[in-house]
């Protein structure tokens, strides 16, 4: 039998089943599941989705914690011909409703524990015709409980009642595979459109430079809604490797015991996880000799972490990387050079090209700052139903009709062609690998009783990349505490969007046009009241 050509994202699963259906594909919640079992259940779920109205190109929302059912859901959606719309399980009802309505998703795959959130969101998502929930829907029949009036099935019912024979929908490689929502400067998230061929290419390019193979066992503690987490699954399927799925890294010791037990060979981290690992190493001597690859993205690892991580992972190559959802991954630094260039994110990933331009579109020489642009098959189609935002990110290239991705991030490039991050050119905050819209956080702050004005900025943080700092002006006679503000935010925002710092000020600095001056906020020491007005552009500051 000739080897299967991977054109569609789920072809990797089919090829791995061809090679060895009995191999363990996923270890989750203490269970080991084979490639054959994964394909069987994904095909059954795909047919259940089709039987409930999902057609080629329909968006299917996946709102699940990391779990075996989440893995089945990803491939069930793809095999049905649908477009994977994966949503962080921390997402609250209002934002979930927006994503469901904006994407016009026709089905929702979720779990019973999230019912208080998704049932409230479904009231504002009329396109959802079918909900398939692990554990089913709650039996609460009280008059004030939200109701869903479409088709509702449990995962268990869907998998047991259907045959593993979905209808072929004729999907081709330039069709959408996924719609991944990321924060936007308007306050509402925007859907990044990624095709099968762009995601197949990205998974292959990353697997190539990470030097992965079928013997690898990859641990994933990152949510699948974070594309860094999702690609651990995609690369596992591509290589025919094994994925160890963890729900989070909130309680690290049990996770790390399973890392040792399962002889994990690849450990993707972000700097906050790196800091925890170093702390545990200092306190208890934790080391992981089976790990051969450590990858880091979201924010740069502090330079002093790198030699220390070599103690935690004595046999591992450490990869520094940079990327953004709009093309998944941009650059990586070869691990053999990480000690020589600890602040660099390296060169373009295999099969792609990067270059720097000045704000007026001119090439910049080595050592000078420019805006990073990216060429390659991994670049997004654009933002879902957002032509103006798409035009701001996808610019004309050198070839007729070509569009290249303008990251709006400032970098320098050295004489070797290696990249160094300088800063962002917009207000979006990148913290813990996630993009956060200041407007979205500000909207929540303004709903808190007693808050007159609020403004949010990102401030540099060695571990987070950026930390969220909120400045608040209270109504006269109001007394709020930092803890109260954070509790209110936790009820409406994902945990990574909750401000780390809450600073109460008598007033916010303004421009001459009465807009909040975030430039002055960034320059203001915490605890110091701001100046009232930013100087006019025509008048030099004194």
C-alpha positions in Angstrom: 0.0 0.0 0.0 1.4 3.4 -1.0 1.8 5.9 1.9 -1.1 8.2 2.5 -0.5 11.8 1.3 -1.5 14.4 3.9 -3.6 17.0 2.3 -6.2 17.5 5.0 -5.4 18.0 8.7 -7.0 14.7 9.8 -5.1 12.7 7.2 -2.3 12.4 9.7 -4.6 10.4 12.0 -5.6 8.1 9.1 -1.9 7.5 8.2 -1.0 6.7 11.8 -3.8 4.2 12.0 -2.6 2.6 8.7 0.9 2.2 10.3 -0.1 0.9 13.7 -3.7 1.0 15.0 -2.8 -0.6 18.3 -0.2 2.0 19.3 -1.1 4.3 22.2 -2.1 7.7 20.8 -3.3 9.5 23.9 -2.9 9.1 27.7 -5.6 11.1 29.5 -7.2 10.9 32.9 -5.3 7.7 33.6 -6.5 5.9 30.5 -4.4 4.8 27.5 -6.3 5.1 24.1 -5.0 3.6 20.9 -4.9 5.2 17.4 -7.6 2.7 16.3 -9.9 3.7 19.2 -9.4 7.4 18.4 -10.3 6.9 14.8 -13.3 4.8 15.6 -14.7 7.3 18.1 -13.9 10.3 15.9 -15.7 8.7 12.9 -18.7 8.0 15.0 -18.8 11.6 16.3 -18.4 12.9 12.8 -21.4 10.9 11.7 -23.4 12.1 14.6 -22.6 15.7 13.7 -23.6 15.1 10.1 -26.8 13.4 11.2 -27.6 16.5 13.1 -27.1 18.9 10.3 -23.4 19.7 10.1 -22.3 20.2 6.5 -19.1 21.0 4.7 -17.7 24.3 6.0 -20.1 24.6 9.0 -18.4 25.8 12.1 -18.5 23.5 15.1 -17.6 24.9 18.5 -15.5 22.8 20.9 -15.8 24.1 24.4 -14.1 21.4 26.5 -11.3 21.0 29.1 -8.3 19.1 27.9 -9.4 15.5 28.0 -9.9 12.4 25.8 -13.3 13.8 24.6 -11.5 17.0 23.5 -9.1 15.0 21.4 -12.0 13.0 19.9 -13.9 16.2 19.3 -11.1 17.8 17.3 -10.9 14.9 14.9 -14.7 14.3 14.8 -15.2 17.9 13.6 -12.5 17.6 11.0 -13.8 14.2 9.7 -17.4 15.6 9.5 -16.2 18.3 7.1 -16.8 21.0 9.7 -14.6 23.9 10.7 -13.0 23.5 14.2 -13.8 26.5 16.4 -12.1 25.8 19.6 -12.8 27.9 22.7 -11.0 28.2 26.0 -13.0 26.4 28.7 -12.4 29.4 31.0 -14.4 31.6 28.6 -17.4 33.2 30.3 -21.0 33.3 29.0 -21.0 36.7 27.3 -17.8 36.1 25.3 -18.8 32.5 24.5 -22.1 33.9 23.2 -20.3 36.3 21.0 -18.0 33.7 19.5 -20.9 31.3 18.9 -22.9 34.0 17.2 -20.1 35.6 15.3 -18.9 32.3 13.9 -22.5 31.2 13.2 -21.6 27.8 14.7 -24.2 25.1 14.1 -23.2 22.7 16.8 -21.5 22.8 20.2 -19.3 20.0 21.7 -18.9 20.6 25.4 -19.2 19.0 28.9 -21.8 19.0 31.7 -19.5 20.8 34.2 -19.6 23.9 31.9 -23.4 23.9 31.6 -24.0 27.0 33.7 -21.9 29.0 31.2 -22.8 27.4 27.9 -26.6 27.3 28.6 -26.6 31.0 29.3 -24.6 31.7 26.1 -26.9 29.6 23.9 -29.7 32.0 24.5 -27.8 34.5 22.3 -26.6 31.9 19.8 -29.6 31.0 17.7 -27.6 29.1 15.0 -26.7 26.3 17.4 -29.0 23.4 16.5 -27.2 20.6 18.3 -25.3 20.2 21.6 -23.3 17.1 22.3 -22.1 17.2 25.9 -19.9 14.8 27.9 -22.1 13.7 30.7 -25.2 15.1 29.0 -27.2 18.2 30.0 -28.3 19.0 33.6 -31.7 17.7 34.7 -32.5 21.0 36.4 -36.1 21.9 35.4 -36.5 25.0 37.6 -38.3 27.8 35.9 -35.3 30.2 35.9 -32.8 27.7 34.6 -31.6 28.4 31.0 -33.0 25.9 28.5 -31.7 24.6 25.2 -34.5 23.7 22.8 -32.4 22.0 20.0 -31.1 18.5 19.8 -29.1 17.5 22.9 -27.0 14.3 23.2 -24.4 13.0 25.5 -21.0 12.0 24.0 -21.8 8.5 25.2 -25.1 8.5 23.3 -23.6 9.9 20.1 -20.7 7.4 20.0 -22.9 4.4 20.8 -25.7 5.2 18.5 -23.9 5.9 15.3 -21.7 3.9 12.9 -18.2 4.9 12.0 -19.1 5.8 8.5 -19.4 9.6 7.9 -20.4 10.9 4.5 -17.6 12.3 2.4 -18.0 16.0 2.1 -15.4 16.7 -0.6 -13.2 18.9 1.6 -10.0 20.0 -0.2 -6.8 21.5 1.2 -7.7 25.2 0.6 -10.9 24.8 2.7 -11.1 26.1 6.2 -9.9 23.7 8.9 -10.1 26.0 11.9 -11.4 29.3 13.1 -9.3 30.3 16.1 -10.5 33.4 18.0 -7.9 35.8 19.4 -8.4 39.2 21.1 -8.7 42.3 19.0 -8.2 46.0 19.7 -12.0 46.7 19.5 -12.7 44.5 22.6 -14.3 41.7 20.7 -12.3 38.6 19.7 -11.6 38.0 16.0 -11.6 34.7 14.2 -8.4 33.7 12.5 -9.2 31.7 9.4 -6.7 28.8 8.8 -6.9 26.3 6.0 -6.1 22.6 6.0 -3.0 23.2 3.9 -1.7 26.1 6.2 -2.1 24.0 9.3 -0.7 20.8 7.7 2.3 22.9 6.6 2.8 24.4 10.0 2.6 21.1 11.9 5.1 19.6 9.4 7.6 22.5 9.6 7.6 22.6 13.4 7.9 18.9 13.7 10.9 19.0 11.3 12.9 21.6 13.2 12.0 20.1 16.6 13.4 16.7 15.2 10.3 14.8 16.4 9.6 11.1 15.5 7.2 8.3 16.3 9.1 7.4 19.5 8.3 10.7 21.2 5.9 11.1 24.1 4.7 14.7 24.3 3.1 16.1 27.4 0.6 18.9 27.0 -0.5 21.0 30.0 -1.6 23.9 27.8 -5.3 24.4 26.7 -6.1 23.1 23.2 -7.7 26.6 22.6 -4.2 28.0 22.8 -2.7 27.1 19.5 0.6 26.1 21.2 -1.4 23.4 23.0 -3.5 22.4 19.9 -0.3 21.8 17.8 1.0 19.4 20.4 -1.9 17.2 19.4 -1.5 17.8 15.6 2.2 17.0 15.7 1.6 13.9 17.7 -0.8 12.6 15.1 1.6 13.6 12.3 4.5 11.6 13.8 2.4 8.7 15.1 3.7 9.6 18.5 2.0 9.6 21.9 0.4 12.6 23.7 0.1 12.8 27.4 -2.9 15.1 28.0 -3.1 17.1 31.2 -5.9 19.5 32.1 -3.6 22.2 33.4 -0.4 22.9 35.4 -2.2 24.4 38.4 -1.1 21.5 40.6 2.3 20.7 39.1 3.5 17.9 41.4 0.9 15.3 40.2 1.5 16.3 36.6 5.3 15.9 37.0 4.9 12.5 38.5 3.0 11.5 35.4 5.7 13.0 33.2 8.2 10.6 35.0 5.8 7.7 34.9 5.1 8.0 31.2 8.7 8.7 30.3 7.8 11.9 28.5 10.4 13.0 25.8 9.0 16.4 24.8 7.9 19.1 27.3 6.4 22.4 25.9 6.6 25.2 28.4 6.0 28.9 28.8 8.2 31.0 31.2 5.8 30.7 34.1 6.0 26.9 33.9 9.8 27.2 33.6 9.9 29.3 36.8 7.8 26.6 38.6 10.1 23.9 37.4 13.2 25.7 38.6 11.6 26.3 42.0 10.7 22.6 42.4 14.3 21.7 41.3 15.8 23.9 44.0 13.4 22.7 46.7 13.2 19.0 45.9 15.8 18.2 43.2 13.2 17.4 40.5 14.8 16.4 37.2 13.5 14.7 34.0 16.2 12.7 32.3 13.8 11.2 29.7 12.9 14.6 28.2 14.8 15.2 24.9 13.1 18.4 23.8 12.0 21.5 25.8 10.2 24.2 23.8 9.3 27.7 24.9 7.1 30.3 23.4 4.5 33.0 24.5 7.3 35.1 26.0 11.1 34.9 25.9 12.7 32.8 28.6 14.8 35.0 30.9 18.4 34.4 29.9 19.4 33.1 33.3 16.7 30.4 33.1 18.4 28.6 30.2 21.5 27.1 32.0 19.3 26.3 35.0 16.8 24.4 32.9 19.6 22.3 31.6 19.9 21.0 35.2 16.2 20.2 35.3 16.3 18.6 31.9 19.9 17.2 31.7 19.4 15.4 28.3 17.2 18.0 26.5 17.6 20.4 23.7 16.0 23.7 24.5 14.2 25.6 21.7 13.3 29.3 21.9 10.5 30.3 19.5 8.2 33.1 18.5 4.8 33.1 16.8 1.4 34.5 16.6 -2.0 32.9 15.9 -2.2 34.5 12.4 0.5 32.1 11.1 1.1 29.8 14.1 4.9 30.0 14.3 7.3 32.5 12.8 10.8 31.7 14.1 12.9 29.4 16.2 16.5 29.3 17.5 18.5 26.2 17.1 19.1 24.7 20.6 22.9 24.5 19.9 23.0 28.3 19.8 20.7 29.1 22.7 23.5 29.9 25.2 25.3 32.1 22.6 22.1 34.1 21.7 19.8 33.8 24.7 17.7 36.8 23.8 17.2 35.8 20.1 14.2 33.9 18.7 16.3 32.8 15.7 15.3 32.4 12.0 12.2 31.7 10.0 10.8 28.2 10.4 11.6 25.8 7.5 9.8 26.7 4.2 9.0 30.3 5.1 10.7 33.7 4.9 10.8 36.8 7.2 11.9 40.3 6.7 11.9 43.7 8.4 10.5 46.9 7.0 10.4 50.5 8.3 7.0 52.0 9.0 7.1 53.5 5.5 7.7 50.1 3.9 11.5 50.3 3.3 13.9 47.4 4.1 16.0 48.1 7.2 19.7 47.0 7.6 21.0 44.6 10.2 20.8 46.0 13.7 18.1 48.6 13.0 14.5 48.2 14.2 11.7 47.3 11.8 8.3 45.8 11.6 8.4 42.0 11.1 6.7 40.6 8.0 6.1 36.9 7.2 5.8 34.9 4.0 4.7 31.3 3.7 1.9 28.8 3.3 1.1 29.0 7.0 -0.2 32.6 6.8 -3.9 32.9 7.6 -6.6 33.6 5.0 -7.7 36.6 7.1 -10.1 37.4 9.9 -13.6 36.0 9.8 -16.0 38.7 8.5 -13.4 41.4 9.3 -12.2 42.8 5.9 -10.7 46.0 7.4 -8.8 44.2 10.1 -7.6 41.7 7.5 -6.3 44.4 5.3 -4.3 45.9 8.2 -2.6 42.5 8.7 -2.2 41.1 5.2 -0.2 43.4 3.0 0.7 43.2 -0.8 3.9 41.2 -1.3 6.5 41.3 -4.0 4.8 38.8 -6.2 1.6 39.8 -8.1 -1.4 39.0 -5.9 0.6 37.8 -3.0 -0.2 38.8 0.5 2.3 38.7 3.4 1.6 38.9 7.1 2.5 42.2 8.8 2.9 41.3 12.5 3.0 44.9 13.7 5.7 43.8 16.1 9.1 45.5 16.1 12.3 43.4 15.8 15.9 43.8 15.0 17.9 41.3 12.9 21.6 40.7 13.3 24.2 40.0 10.6 23.5 36.2 10.9 19.8 36.8 10.2 18.6 36.0 13.7 15.7 38.0 15.1 15.4 39.9 18.4 12.0 41.1 19.7 11.8 44.8 20.5 8.1 45.6 21.2 4.5 45.7 20.0 3.1 48.5 17.9 -0.5 48.1 19.1 -2.3 48.1 22.4 -2.9 44.3 22.5 -1.3 42.8 25.6 0.4 39.4 25.2 0.5 37.6 28.5 1.1 33.9 29.3 1.0 33.3 25.5 -2.5 34.7 25.2 -3.6 37.9 23.5 -5.7 40.2 25.7 -7.6 43.2 24.5 -7.4 46.1 27.0 -10.8 47.2 25.9 -12.3 43.9 26.9 -10.9 44.1 30.4 -11.8 47.8 30.6 -15.4 47.0 29.7 -15.6 44.6 32.7 -14.0 47.1 35.1 -16.5 49.7 34.1 -19.4 47.4 35.1 -18.2 47.2 38.7 -20.3 49.4 41.0 -18.3 52.4 42.1 -15.8 52.5 39.2 -15.9 55.8 37.4 -13.1 55.3 34.9 -10.7 52.5 34.1 -7.7 52.0 31.8 -5.7 48.9 31.2 -2.1 48.5 29.9 0.5 45.8 29.6 3.7 46.2 31.5 6.9 44.2 31.0 7.2 41.0 33.0 10.1 38.6 32.9 7.9 35.5 33.1 4.6 36.5 31.6 5.9 38.6 28.7 3.5 41.3 29.8 1.5 41.6 32.9 -1.9 43.4 33.0 -2.1 46.6 35.0 -5.4 48.3 35.7 -5.8 52.0 36.7 -9.1 52.8 38.3 -10.8 56.1 39.3 -13.6 55.6 41.9 -16.8 57.5 42.3 -16.8 59.9 45.2 -17.5 58.2 48.5 -16.7 54.7 47.1 -14.3 52.3 48.7 -13.1 49.3 46.8 -10.1 47.0 47.4 -7.8 45.4 44.9 -9.1 42.0 46.0 -12.7 43.1 45.3 -11.9 44.2 41.8 -10.0 41.0 41.0 -12.9 38.9 42.3 -15.3 40.8 40.1 -13.0 40.3 37.1 -12.7 36.5 37.8 -16.5 36.2 37.4 -16.5 37.6 33.9 -13.0 37.0 32.4 -10.6 34.1 31.8 -8.0 33.9 34.5 -5.2 35.1 32.3 -7.2 38.3 31.6 -7.5 39.3 35.3 -5.3 42.2 36.1 -2.2 41.4 38.1 -2.0 45.0 39.4 -4.9 47.2 40.4 -3.9 50.8 40.9 -6.4 53.4 42.3 -5.7 56.9 41.1 -7.6 60.2 41.5 -7.8 60.7 37.7 -6.5 59.3 34.5 -4.1 61.3 32.4 -5.7 62.6 29.2 -4.7 64.0 25.9 -5.9 67.5 24.8 -8.8 65.7 23.0 -9.9 64.1 26.3 -8.7 60.6 25.5 -6.9 58.5 28.1 -3.1 58.8 27.5 -1.8 55.2 27.8 1.7 56.6 27.0 1.6 58.6 30.3 0.1 55.6 32.1 3.0 53.4 31.0 5.5 56.0 32.2 3.8 56.5 35.6 5.4 54.7 38.6 2.8 52.7 40.5 1.5 54.7 43.5 2.2 58.1 41.9 -0.8 60.2 40.8 -0.8 61.0 37.1 -0.5 64.4 35.6 -3.8 65.7 34.3 -3.0 66.5 30.7 -0.7 65.2 28.0 1.0 68.1 26.2 -0.4 69.0 22.8 1.6 67.5 19.9 2.3 71.1 18.7 3.8 72.1 22.1 7.0 70.4 23.3 6.9 68.9 26.7 8.7 70.8 29.4 
